[in-house]
Amino acid sequence: MNFNLITYCIYLPIIIFIMVKIGWLFYKNGEVFLLNLFQNNEELVKSINNLLLIGYYLTNIGYAIITISNWERIDNLIEMLNSLSATIGKIILLLALMHYNNIFWLKHLNKSKLLNQ
């Protein structure tokens, strides 16, 4: 039995769901922060938000593909569960780090905007 193939079939739907759901939440809820930062310039905010979403998806798709290409041989169910949990956990941590990085820079930009007024 090829456990790698089963693992890929489990991994891909889970990771696609996580990426799309989180990406949409970032896109939808991040617009408020961007509007505040760019003084309600809706056209600029929409463009920046779209670029952030594209960058987010490209980064995550690339990471997911690299993860699959570097997957080691899986020989049993326990190895499959360990591999899935480690891989999905790494991607979730990457998403959290990207999120906090964006928040840090938005706060930094907002502070510098307030100081320059």
C-alpha distance (Angstrom), angle and dihedral (degrees) to the residues before:
residue distance angle dihedral
M1 . . .
N2 3.79 . .
F3 3.79 105.7 .
N4 3.81 92.0 178.6
L5 3.79 91.4 64.0
I6 3.81 91.6 48.2
T7 3.81 89.7 48.1
Y8 3.81 91.7 52.0
C9 3.81 90.5 49.4
I10 3.80 89.9 53.4
Y11 3.81 96.1 39.5
L12 3.80 99.1 50.3
P13 3.83 99.4 56.8
I14 3.80 91.7 43.7
I15 3.79 94.4 49.1
I16 3.80 93.5 43.1
F17 3.81 90.2 52.0
I18 3.81 92.3 48.2
M19 3.81 93.3 47.0
V20 3.80 95.9 47.0
K21 3.81 95.1 42.8
I22 3.82 95.3 46.8
G23 3.81 92.3 41.7
W24 3.78 91.5 53.2
L25 3.81 92.0 47.4
F26 3.82 90.9 50.6
Y27 3.79 90.9 47.4
K28 3.79 95.8 47.4
N29 3.80 99.0 41.3
G30 3.80 97.8 35.0
E31 3.79 92.2 63.7
V32 3.81 90.8 76.3
F33 3.81 91.8 58.0
L34 3.79 92.3 45.7
L35 3.80 92.2 49.5
N36 3.79 89.2 53.6
L37 3.79 92.1 47.2
F38 3.80 95.4 47.4
Q39 3.81 97.1 41.9
N40 3.83 96.4 -108.2
N41 3.81 94.0 -56.3
E42 3.81 93.7 156.1
E43 3.80 96.7 -175.2
L44 3.81 93.0 53.1
V45 3.81 92.1 43.5
K46 3.80 92.0 50.9
S47 3.81 91.0 51.1
I48 3.81 93.8 46.9
N49 3.79 92.2 45.0
N50 3.82 90.7 51.4
L51 3.81 91.0 49.3
L52 3.81 91.1 49.3
L53 3.81 90.1 50.5
I54 3.80 92.6 49.6
G55 3.80 91.3 48.4
Y56 3.79 90.2 47.8
Y57 3.81 93.0 52.1
L58 3.80 94.2 44.1
T59 3.80 91.9 50.0
N60 3.78 93.2 48.5
I61 3.79 96.2 43.0
G62 3.78 89.9 50.0
Y63 3.78 92.2 48.9
A64 3.81 92.0 47.8
I65 3.82 91.9 50.8
I66 3.80 92.9 46.9
T67 3.79 88.4 49.4
I68 3.80 91.4 54.5
S69 3.79 92.8 46.7
N70 3.82 91.4 52.5
W71 3.79 96.4 45.5
E72 3.77 113.5 128.5
R73 3.78 124.5 -135.0
I74 3.79 112.7 -75.1
D75 3.80 116.2 -151.6
N76 3.80 105.9 175.1
L77 3.78 145.0 18.2
I78 3.81 95.2 -95.7
E79 3.80 92.3 53.6
M80 3.81 88.7 47.9
L81 3.81 92.9 53.6
N82 3.80 92.4 44.6
S83 3.78 91.9 48.8
L84 3.81 93.7 46.6
S85 3.78 94.1 48.0
A86 3.81 93.6 46.8
T87 3.79 93.5 46.9
I88 3.80 96.4 45.2
G89 3.81 90.0 43.9
K90 3.82 91.2 54.0
I91 3.78 91.6 50.8
I92 3.81 92.2 48.6
L93 3.81 89.9 50.3
L94 3.82 89.7 49.3
L95 3.80 89.8 52.4
A96 3.80 90.8 49.9
L97 3.81 91.6 49.4
M98 3.81 91.1 49.2
H99 3.79 89.9 49.5
Y100 3.81 94.5 50.3
N101 3.79 90.3 44.6
N102 3.79 90.4 55.2
I103 3.80 91.8 46.4
F104 3.81 90.6 50.2
W105 3.80 92.4 52.5
L106 3.80 93.4 44.3
K107 3.81 90.3 51.3
H108 3.80 90.6 45.9
L109 3.81 91.9 49.7
N110 3.78 91.2 45.9
K111 3.83 91.9 50.2
S112 3.77 92.7 48.7
K113 3.80 89.4 48.0
L114 3.81 90.1 53.2
L115 3.81 92.4 47.4
N116 3.80 92.4 51.5
Q117 3.81 94.0 53.9
